[in-house]
Amino acid sequence: MSTDDPVATLRGLIAELGDDTISEAVEIIVRGLIRGMLAELIRDCDEIVKSVVVAITDQLAAAAERAAEPPAPDRVDEVIAERPRQDSVTYTCEICGREGKRRFTKTETGWRCSPSATKCPGHKTAAAPAPAKAAPAKPAARQADPPKSQLFPDTTARCTDCPRSWNLHGKVLELAIESHETSKGHIVELVEVAD
C-alpha cells in the first residue's frame, strides 16, 4: 500500500475488512445521519409547536373579548327601533273615517288624512263643470275592495292605492310595508289571517 494516495490507501483498508465489519460501519454512519436529522426535526418541531400554541392562545383571547362585548343588534331591529312613535297610536280621519297609524295631519278639531292620501275626499280637486248641453256624466263607481275570500289565502297585507299585496310575516312584512308607503306614498292595510 502506498501512502502517497489517501484514496488508494482507503480502498486497500476496505478491501482487507470483512463483510460484517463493513455492514456495521455503514450502520453506524446511517444511524448518525438519522440522529442528526431527527435532532434537527425536533428543533424545528419545537418551534412549530410554539408558534401553533401562540396562534391558538391569541384566537382564544380574541374570542373571549368578543364574548365579553354586548351583541350588536340586527339591522332590522335598528330600523324598527328608529321608527317614530306614531306606529303605536291609531288615528281616525274626521273627513273619510279612515283609521290607521300613518299619514295623518293634526288639525284644530282632530286628525285628517295627510295630503298624500289621495283617496280621502278632503284632498280631491273639484272637477271642471260639464258643458250645458252635455248630459251629466255618471260618477265613476268606486271599485269595492275585494272580499277577503277572493284574496290569495296567504296574503297578509295589501295596498289600498294599487294592486300590490304581500304574503310576508313579522319584521320583514313591516319593513316591506314601510318601504312601499314611503316610496310610493300609498297606504297599506294588514289583512286579518284566520288561523
Stockholm file with secondary structure:
# STOCKHOLM 1.0

chainA/1-195         MSTDDPVATLRGLIAELGDDTISEAVEIIVRGLIRGMLAELIRDCDEIVKSVVVAITDQLAAAAERAAEPPAPDRVDEVIAERPRQDSVTYTCEICGREGKRRFTKTETGWRCSPSATKCPGHKTAAAPAPAKAAPAKPAARQADPPKSQLFPDTTARCTDCPRSWNLHGKVLELAIESHETSKGHIVELVEVAD
#=GR chainA/1-195 SS CCSSCHHHHHHHHHHHSCHHHHHHHHHHHHHHHHHHHHHHHHHHHHHHHHHHHHHHHHHHHHHHHHHHSCCCCCHHHHHHHHSCGGGGSCEECTTTCCEESSSEEECSSSEEECTTCTTSGGGCCCCCCCCSSSCCCCCCCCCCCCCTTTSCTTCCEEESSSSCEECCCHHHHHHHHHHHHHHHCCCEEECCCCC
#=GC SS_cons         CCSSCHHHHHHHHHHHSCHHHHHHHHHHHHHHHHHHHHHHHHHHHHHHHHHHHHHHHHHHHHHHHHHHSCCCCCHHHHHHHHSCGGGGSCEECTTTCCEESSSEEECSSSEEECTTCTTSGGGCCCCCCCCSSSCCCCCCCCCCCCCTTTSCTTCCEEESSSSCEECCCHHHHHHHHHHHHHHHCCCEEECCCCC
//
